[in-house]
Amino acid sequence: MSSRFAYDHNPYSTGHVISTVRTLMRTGGLDVSLTAIARSCGITRNFLYANWKSASALHLRALRTELAQAFDTADRACPSDGTVPGITAHLTEVVRVVRRHPTTAAVARTSPRTFSAAYTATEGPLLQTAMERISDVLHPLCRNGGIWGDPRLGSRPWKILWIARPAALCPEAVGDAAREDTLDNAFAELLRDLLIPWTPQGC
């Protein structure tokens, strides 16, 4: 038996706990409690509290994992080639994955006030994860240092995140093809505008 198999199936492992939380949040959103997590993991509530202190800490860890996974899922479906058109297509796919993810709808349903606040939040670990992943996608646009090599490019991750949230945090549009297309097209158009300085003439 491989160590990875043992890790993934060890009820006390971080991987197993976070995987369980991710599964529960797809239907329970932010209402998932430490008790429910402990029961599903087959471990004690005290163990969870000793290691993560609160359900909120586990929710955040799970959401950061889901967000990173959304970028990976989009990369498989629509990988970026490092050009503005490729980056635009890839990030539009990320937006679509987040919007269609069951956890997005579950959080909107269970915690509407928190969900609404996410549209305008200016800091926090979840935003930091998104900024880091967007920065990685933009990196090829500047051959000398990526976003750190061009101050204009360095300002783009935050601006992209700002325009992405209305399209990504709109689970009520899922299933309505026309509305989803409108959201995706609007985001893509704004993104292309932001990246004009790095778009070769004629593209």
DOVEX-957214 format. One record per residue: chain; x, y, z of N, C-alpha, C in turn. Coordinates in nm, 2 decimals. Layout:
> A	X	Y	Z	X	Y	Z	X	Y	Z
...
***
This chain:
> A	0.09	-0.12	0.00	0.00	0.00	0.00	0.09	0.12	0.00
> A	0.06	0.22	-0.09	0.14	0.34	-0.10	0.11	0.43	0.01
> A	0.21	0.52	0.04	0.19	0.62	0.15	0.08	0.71	0.11
> A	0.07	0.75	-0.02	-0.04	0.84	-0.06	-0.17	0.78	-0.03
> A	-0.19	0.65	-0.06	-0.32	0.58	-0.04	-0.35	0.59	0.11
> A	-0.25	0.57	0.20	-0.27	0.57	0.34	-0.31	0.71	0.38
> A	-0.24	0.81	0.33	-0.26	0.95	0.36	-0.40	0.99	0.33
> A	-0.44	0.96	0.20	-0.57	1.00	0.16	-0.69	0.94	0.23
> A	-0.67	0.82	0.29	-0.77	0.75	0.35	-0.76	0.75	0.51
> A	-0.66	0.82	0.56	-0.64	0.83	0.70	-0.73	0.94	0.75
> A	-0.83	0.90	0.84	-0.93	1.00	0.88	-0.87	1.12	0.96
> A	-0.75	1.10	1.01	-0.68	1.21	1.08	-0.60	1.30	0.99
> A	-0.58	1.26	0.86	-0.50	1.34	0.78	-0.56	1.47	0.73
> A	-0.48	1.57	0.70	-0.54	1.70	0.65	-0.61	1.68	0.52
> A	-0.55	1.59	0.43	-0.61	1.57	0.30	-0.75	1.51	0.31
> A	-0.77	1.41	0.40	-0.90	1.35	0.42	-1.00	1.45	0.48
> A	-0.96	1.52	0.58	-1.05	1.62	0.64	-1.09	1.73	0.54
> A	-1.00	1.78	0.47	-1.04	1.89	0.37	-1.12	1.83	0.26
> A	-1.09	1.71	0.21	-1.17	1.65	0.11	-1.31	1.63	0.16
> A	-1.33	1.59	0.28	-1.46	1.57	0.34	-1.54	1.70	0.35
> A	-1.47	1.81	0.39	-1.53	1.94	0.40	-1.57	1.99	0.27
> A	-1.49	1.97	0.17	-1.53	2.01	0.03	-1.65	1.94	-0.02
> A	-1.66	1.81	0.01	-1.78	1.74	-0.03	-1.91	1.79	0.04
> A	-1.89	1.81	0.17	-2.01	1.86	0.25	-2.05	2.00	0.21
> A	-1.96	2.08	0.18	-1.99	2.22	0.14	-2.06	2.23	0.01
> A	-2.05	2.13	-0.07	-2.12	2.14	-0.20	-2.27	2.13	-0.19
> A	-2.32	2.09	-0.07	-2.46	2.10	-0.04	-2.49	2.18	0.08
> A	-2.40	2.19	0.18	-2.43	2.26	0.30	-2.37	2.40	0.31
> A	-2.28	2.43	0.21	-2.22	2.56	0.21	-2.16	2.60	0.34
> A	-2.18	2.72	0.39	-2.11	2.76	0.52	-2.19	2.71	0.64
> A	-2.30	2.64	0.62	-2.37	2.58	0.74	-2.30	2.45	0.79
> A	-2.20	2.40	0.72	-2.14	2.27	0.76	-2.07	2.30	0.89
> A	-2.10	2.21	0.99	-2.05	2.23	1.13	-1.93	2.14	1.15
> A	-1.86	2.17	1.26	-1.75	2.08	1.31	-1.81	1.94	1.34
> A	-1.93	1.93	1.40	-1.99	1.81	1.43	-2.02	1.72	1.30
> A	-2.07	1.79	1.20	-2.10	1.72	1.07	-1.97	1.67	1.01
> A	-1.86	1.75	1.02	-1.73	1.72	0.96	-1.67	1.60	1.03
> A	-1.68	1.61	1.16	-1.62	1.50	1.25	-1.69	1.37	1.22
> A	-1.83	1.37	1.21	-1.91	1.25	1.19	-1.87	1.19	1.05
> A	-1.86	1.28	0.95	-1.83	1.23	0.81	-1.69	1.17	0.80
> A	-1.60	1.23	0.88	-1.46	1.19	0.88	-1.44	1.06	0.96
> A	-1.52	1.04	1.06	-1.51	0.93	1.15	-1.41	0.96	1.26
> A	-1.40	1.09	1.30	-1.31	1.13	1.40	-1.38	1.22	1.50
> A	-1.31	1.27	1.61	-1.38	1.34	1.71	-1.38	1.49	1.68
> A	-1.48	1.56	1.73	-1.49	1.70	1.72	-1.38	1.77	1.79
> A	-1.33	1.71	1.90	-1.22	1.77	1.98	-1.09	1.77	1.89
> A	-1.08	1.66	1.81	-0.96	1.66	1.73	-0.96	1.77	1.63
> A	-1.07	1.79	1.56	-1.09	1.90	1.47	-1.06	2.04	1.53
> A	-1.12	2.06	1.65	-1.10	2.18	1.72	-0.96	2.21	1.76
> A	-0.89	2.10	1.80	-0.75	2.12	1.84	-0.66	2.15	1.72
> A	-0.70	2.11	1.60	-0.61	2.13	1.49	-0.66	2.25	1.40
> A	-0.79	2.28	1.40	-0.84	2.39	1.31	-0.92	2.50	1.38
> A	-0.95	2.48	1.51	-1.01	2.58	1.60	-1.16	2.61	1.57
> A	-1.20	2.61	1.44	-1.34	2.64	1.41	-1.38	2.58	1.27
> A	-1.51	2.57	1.25	-1.56	2.53	1.13	-1.52	2.63	1.02
> A	-1.52	2.76	1.06	-1.49	2.87	0.96	-1.35	2.85	0.90
> A	-1.25	2.80	0.99	-1.12	2.78	0.94	-1.11	2.67	0.84
> A	-1.19	2.57	0.86	-1.20	2.45	0.77	-1.27	2.50	0.64
> A	-1.38	2.58	0.65	-1.45	2.63	0.54	-1.35	2.70	0.45
> A	-1.27	2.79	0.51	-1.18	2.87	0.43	-1.07	2.78	0.36
> A	-1.02	2.69	0.43	-0.92	2.60	0.37	-0.98	2.52	0.26
> A	-1.11	2.48	0.27	-1.17	2.40	0.16	-1.20	2.49	0.04
> A	-1.24	2.62	0.07	-1.27	2.71	-0.04	-1.15	2.75	-0.12
> A	-1.03	2.76	-0.05	-0.91	2.79	-0.12	-0.87	2.67	-0.20
> A	-0.89	2.55	-0.15	-0.86	2.43	-0.23	-0.95	2.43	-0.36
> A	-1.08	2.46	-0.34	-1.17	2.45	-0.45	-1.14	2.56	-0.55
> A	-1.09	2.68	-0.51	-1.06	2.78	-0.60	-0.94	2.74	-0.69
> A	-0.83	2.68	-0.62	-0.72	2.64	-0.69	-0.76	2.53	-0.79
> A	-0.85	2.44	-0.75	-0.89	2.33	-0.83	-0.97	2.39	-0.95
> A	-1.04	2.50	-0.94	-1.11	2.56	-1.05	-1.01	2.60	-1.16
> A	-0.90	2.66	-1.12	-0.80	2.69	-1.22	-0.74	2.57	-1.29
> A	-0.72	2.46	-1.21	-0.67	2.34	-1.27	-0.77	2.28	-1.36
> A	-0.89	2.28	-1.33	-1.00	2.23	-1.41	-1.01	2.31	-1.54
> A	-1.00	2.44	-1.53	-1.00	2.52	-1.65	-0.88	2.50	-1.74
> A	-0.77	2.47	-1.67	-0.64	2.45	-1.75	-0.66	2.32	-1.83
> A	-0.73	2.22	-1.78	-0.74	2.10	-1.86	-0.84	2.12	-1.98
> A	-0.95	2.20	-1.95	-1.05	2.23	-2.05	-1.01	2.33	-2.16
> A	-0.93	2.43	-2.11	-0.90	2.54	-2.20	-0.76	2.60	-2.15
> A	-0.65	2.53	-2.18	-0.52	2.58	-2.13	-0.48	2.71	-2.20
> A	-0.41	2.79	-2.13	-0.36	2.92	-2.18	-0.23	2.89	-2.26
> A	-0.22	2.96	-2.37	-0.09	2.95	-2.45	0.00	3.07	-2.42
> A	-0.03	3.15	-2.32	0.05	3.26	-2.28	0.03	3.39	-2.36
> A	-0.06	3.38	-2.46	-0.10	3.50	-2.53	-0.22	3.57	-2.47
> A	-0.25	3.69	-2.51	-0.37	3.75	-2.46	-0.50	3.68	-2.50
> A	-0.52	3.63	-2.62	-0.64	3.55	-2.65	-0.64	3.42	-2.57
> A	-0.53	3.36	-2.55	-0.53	3.23	-2.48	-0.56	3.25	-2.33
> A	-0.50	3.36	-2.27	-0.52	3.40	-2.13	-0.67	3.43	-2.11
> A	-0.73	3.51	-2.21	-0.87	3.55	-2.20	-0.96	3.43	-2.20
> A	-0.93	3.33	-2.29	-1.01	3.21	-2.30	-1.00	3.13	-2.17
> A	-0.88	3.12	-2.12	-0.86	3.04	-2.00	-0.93	3.10	-1.88
> A	-0.91	3.23	-1.86	-0.97	3.29	-1.74	-1.12	3.30	-1.75
> A	-1.17	3.31	-1.87	-1.32	3.30	-1.89	-1.37	3.16	-1.85
> A	-1.29	3.06	-1.88	-1.33	2.92	-1.84	-1.32	2.91	-1.68
> A	-1.22	2.97	-1.62	-1.22	2.97	-1.47	-1.34	3.03	-1.41
> A	-1.38	3.15	-1.47	-1.50	3.22	-1.42	-1.62	3.12	-1.43
> A	-1.63	3.05	-1.55	-1.74	2.96	-1.57	-1.74	2.85	-1.47
> A	-1.62	2.79	-1.45	-1.61	2.68	-1.35	-1.66	2.72	-1.21
> A	-1.61	2.84	-1.17	-1.65	2.89	-1.03	-1.80	2.91	-1.03
> A	-1.86	2.97	-1.13	-2.00	3.00	-1.13	-2.08	2.87	-1.12
> A	-2.04	2.77	-1.19	-2.11	2.64	-1.20	-2.08	2.55	-1.09
> A	-1.99	2.58	-1.01	-1.95	2.49	-0.90	-2.06	2.48	-0.79
> A	-2.10	2.36	-0.75	-2.21	2.35	-0.65	-2.18	2.42	-0.52
> A	-2.06	2.44	-0.48	-2.03	2.51	-0.36	-2.06	2.66	-0.37
> A	-2.05	2.71	-0.49	-2.08	2.86	-0.51	-2.23	2.88	-0.48
> A	-2.31	2.79	-0.54	-2.46	2.80	-0.51	-2.49	2.77	-0.37
> A	-2.42	2.67	-0.31	-2.45	2.64	-0.17	-2.42	2.75	-0.07
> A	-2.31	2.82	-0.10	-2.27	2.93	-0.01	-2.36	3.05	-0.03
> A	-2.40	3.07	-0.15	-2.50	3.18	-0.18	-2.63	3.16	-0.11
> A	-2.67	3.03	-0.10	-2.80	2.99	-0.04	-2.79	3.00	0.11
> A	-2.68	2.95	0.17	-2.67	2.94	0.31	-2.63	3.06	0.38
> A	-2.55	3.14	0.31	-2.49	3.26	0.37	-2.50	3.38	0.28
> A	-2.62	3.43	0.25	-2.63	3.53	0.15	-2.56	3.66	0.18
> A	-2.55	3.70	0.31	-2.48	3.82	0.35	-2.33	3.81	0.32
> A	-2.27	3.70	0.36	-2.13	3.67	0.34	-2.10	3.66	0.19
> A	-2.19	3.60	0.11	-2.17	3.59	-0.03	-2.18	3.72	-0.10
> A	-2.27	3.81	-0.06	-2.28	3.94	-0.11	-2.15	4.02	-0.08
> A	-2.10	4.00	0.04	-1.98	4.08	0.07	-1.86	4.04	-0.01
> A	-1.86	3.91	-0.06	-1.75	3.87	-0.14	-1.73	3.95	-0.27
> A	-1.84	4.01	-0.32	-1.83	4.09	-0.44	-1.74	4.21	-0.43
> A	-1.73	4.26	-0.31	-1.65	4.39	-0.29	-1.54	4.37	-0.19
> A	-1.51	4.25	-0.14	-1.40	4.23	-0.04	-1.27	4.28	-0.11
> A	-1.19	4.34	-0.02	-1.06	4.39	-0.08	-0.94	4.31	-0.02
> A	-0.96	4.22	0.07	-0.85	4.15	0.13	-0.90	4.02	0.18
> A	-0.81	3.93	0.21	-0.84	3.80	0.27	-0.77	3.68	0.20
> A	-0.76	3.57	0.26	-0.68	3.45	0.21	-0.74	3.40	0.08
> A	-0.87	3.41	0.06	-0.93	3.36	-0.06	-0.90	3.45	-0.18
> A	-0.90	3.58	-0.15	-0.86	3.67	-0.26	-0.71	3.66	-0.29
> A	-0.63	3.63	-0.19	-0.49	3.61	-0.21	-0.46	3.49	-0.30
> A	-0.54	3.38	-0.28	-0.52	3.27	-0.36	-0.56	3.30	-0.51
> A	-0.67	3.37	-0.53	-0.71	3.41	-0.66	-0.61	3.49	-0.73
> A	-0.55	3.59	-0.66	-0.46	3.68	-0.71	-0.33	3.61	-0.75
> A	-0.29	3.51	-0.67	-0.17	3.44	-0.70	-0.19	3.36	-0.83
> A	-0.30	3.29	-0.84	-0.33	3.21	-0.96	-0.34	3.30	-1.09
> A	-0.41	3.41	-1.08	-0.42	3.50	-1.19	-0.28	3.55	-1.23
> A	-0.20	3.58	-1.13	-0.06	3.63	-1.16	0.02	3.53	-1.24
> A	0.00	3.40	-1.20	0.07	3.29	-1.27	0.03	3.29	-1.42
> A	-0.10	3.31	-1.44	-0.15	3.30	-1.58	-0.10	3.42	-1.66
> A	-0.08	3.53	-1.60	-0.03	3.65	-1.67	0.12	3.65	-1.69
> A	0.19	3.57	-1.61	0.34	3.58	-1.61	0.40	3.58	-1.75
> A	0.35	3.49	-1.85	0.42	3.49	-1.98	0.41	3.62	-2.06
> A	0.32	3.71	-2.02	0.31	3.83	-2.10	0.43	3.93	-2.09
> A	0.51	3.91	-1.98	0.63	3.98	-1.97	0.75	3.89	-1.95
> A	0.83	3.88	-2.05	0.94	3.78	-2.05	1.05	3.81	-1.95
> A	1.06	3.93	-1.90	1.16	3.97	-1.81	1.09	4.00	-1.67
> A	1.06	3.89	-1.60	1.01	3.90	-1.46	0.87	3.89	-1.44
> A	0.79	3.86	-1.55	0.65	3.84	-1.53	0.58	3.96	-1.48
> A	0.49	3.95	-1.39	0.42	4.07	-1.33	0.51	4.16	-1.25
> A	0.62	4.10	-1.21	0.72	4.18	-1.13	0.81	4.26	-1.22
> A	0.81	4.23	-1.35	0.89	4.30	-1.45	0.83	4.41	-1.52
> A	0.70	4.43	-1.49	0.62	4.54	-1.56	0.52	4.59	-1.46
> A	0.54	4.71	-1.42	0.44	4.77	-1.32	0.30	4.77	-1.37
> A	0.28	4.79	-1.50	0.14	4.79	-1.55	0.08	4.65	-1.54
> A	0.16	4.55	-1.57	0.11	4.42	-1.56	0.09	4.38	-1.42
> A	0.17	4.43	-1.33	0.16	4.40	-1.19	0.02	4.45	-1.13
> A	-0.04	4.55	-1.19	-0.16	4.60	-1.14	-0.28	4.52	-1.20
> A	-0.26	4.43	-1.29	-0.37	4.37	-1.36	-0.44	4.26	-1.28
> A	-0.37	4.18	-1.20	-0.44	4.07	-1.13	-0.55	4.12	-1.05
> A	-0.53	4.23	-0.97	-0.64	4.28	-0.89	-0.76	4.33	-0.98
> A	-0.72	4.40	-1.09	-0.83	4.45	-1.17	-0.91	4.34	-1.24
> A	-0.84	4.23	-1.28	-0.90	4.12	-1.33	-0.99	4.05	-1.23
> A	-0.95	4.04	-1.11	-1.03	3.98	-1.01	-1.16	4.06	-0.98
> A	-1.14	4.19	-0.99	-1.26	4.28	-0.97	-1.36	4.26	-1.07
> A	-1.32	4.25	-1.20	-1.42	4.23	-1.31	-1.47	4.09	-1.32
> A	-1.40	3.99	-1.26	-1.43	3.85	-1.27	-1.55	3.82	-1.17
> A	-1.55	3.88	-1.05	-1.64	3.84	-0.95	-1.79	3.85	-0.99
> A	-1.83	3.96	-1.06	-1.97	3.96	-1.09	-2.02	3.84	-1.18
> A	-1.92	3.80	-1.27	-1.96	3.68	-1.36	-1.94	3.55	-1.29
> A	-1.84	3.54	-1.20	-1.82	3.41	-1.13	-1.92	3.39	-1.02
> A	-1.95	3.49	-0.95	-2.04	3.48	-0.83	-2.18	3.50	-0.87
> A	-2.23	3.43	-0.97	-2.37	3.44	-1.02	-2.43	3.30	-1.05
> A	-2.44	3.22	-0.94	-2.49	3.09	-0.96	-2.63	3.08	-1.01
> A	-2.71	3.19	-0.99	-2.85	3.19	-1.04	-2.85	3.19	-1.19
> A	-2.74	3.22	-1.26	-2.74	3.22	-1.41	-2.72	3.08	-1.47
> A	-2.67	2.99	-1.38	-2.64	2.85	-1.43	-2.77	2.79	-1.48
> A	-2.75	2.73	-1.60	-2.87	2.67	-1.67	-2.94	2.76	-1.77
> A	-2.91	2.89	-1.76	-2.96	2.98	-1.86	-2.85	3.02	-1.95
> A	-2.85	2.95	-2.07	-2.73	2.96	-2.16	-2.71	3.11	-2.21
> A	-2.82	3.18	-2.24	-2.81	3.31	-2.28	-2.75	3.40	-2.18
> A	-2.79	3.39	-2.05	-2.74	3.47	-1.95	-2.59	3.44	-1.92
> A	-2.56	3.31	-1.92	-2.42	3.27	-1.90	-2.33	3.32	-2.01
> A	-2.38	3.32	-2.13	-2.30	3.37	-2.24	-2.28	3.52	-2.23
> A	-2.38	3.59	-2.18	-2.37	3.73	-2.16	-2.26	3.77	-2.06
> A	-2.27	3.69	-1.95	-2.17	3.71	-1.84	-2.03	3.68	-1.89
> A	-2.01	3.57	-1.96	-1.88	3.53	-2.01	-1.83	3.63	-2.11
> A	-1.91	3.67	-2.20	-1.87	3.76	-2.31	-1.83	3.90	-2.25
> A	-1.91	3.95	-2.15	-1.88	4.08	-2.09	-1.75	4.07	-2.02
> A	-1.72	3.96	-1.94	-1.60	3.95	-1.87	-1.48	3.94	-1.97
> A	-1.50	3.86	-2.08	-1.39	3.85	-2.18	-1.36	3.98	-2.25
> A	-1.46	4.06	-2.27	-1.44	4.19	-2.34	-1.36	4.28	-2.25
> A	-1.40	4.29	-2.12	-1.33	4.37	-2.02	-1.19	4.33	-2.00
> A	-1.17	4.20	-2.00	-1.04	4.14	-1.98	-0.95	4.18	-2.10
> A	-1.00	4.16	-2.22	-0.92	4.20	-2.34	-0.88	4.35	-2.34
> A	-0.97	4.43	-2.29	-0.94	4.58	-2.27	-0.83	4.60	-2.18
> A	-0.83	4.53	-2.07	-0.73	4.54	-1.97	-0.59	4.50	-2.02
> A	-0.59	4.40	-2.11	-0.47	4.34	-2.16	-0.42	4.40	-2.30
> A	-0.49	4.51	-2.34	-0.45	4.57	-2.47	-0.30	4.60	-2.48
> A	-0.23	4.65	-2.38	-0.09	4.68	-2.40	0.00	4.56	-2.43
> A	-0.05	4.44	-2.41	0.03	4.32	-2.43	-0.03	4.24	-2.55
> A	-0.12	4.30	-2.62	-0.18	4.23	-2.74	-0.11	4.27	-2.87
> A	-0.05	4.18	-2.94	0.02	4.21	-3.06	-0.08	4.28	-3.16
> A	-0.04	4.37	-3.24	-0.12	4.44	-3.33	-0.18	4.34	-3.43
> A	-0.31	4.34	-3.46	-0.37	4.25	-3.55	-0.44	4.13	-3.48
> A	-0.42	4.11	-3.35	-0.48	4.00	-3.28	-0.62	4.04	-3.24
***
